[in-house]
Amino acid sequence: MQRIRSEFDNDRAVEAQPTAFKTTENRFELLCGMCGATVFVDETTKRRLRSAVEQGMEENPLLCAECEADLDEERRGD
């Protein structure tokens, strides 16, 4: 009996990733902490980031895909 991949991975929790465009899940607009580009996040991420900023823990840890790729490249290059 064959099974589809989603049946195997159904119990894996996938963290929502910010997107450059609005989706049904990522409908909250925020700004990238490095370049200021507009990104869209889900409600859970929005609440988590807002709480961190309000508590003074971090300024804005949210990164757009381009800044995150640049940061990863810098880390690998060192």
Secondary structure as UniProt FT lines:
FT   HELIX           5..8
FT   TURN            10..11
FT   STRAND          28..31
FT   TURN            33..35
FT   STRAND          38..41
FT   HELIX           43..54
FT   TURN            55..56
FT   HELIX           65..77
//
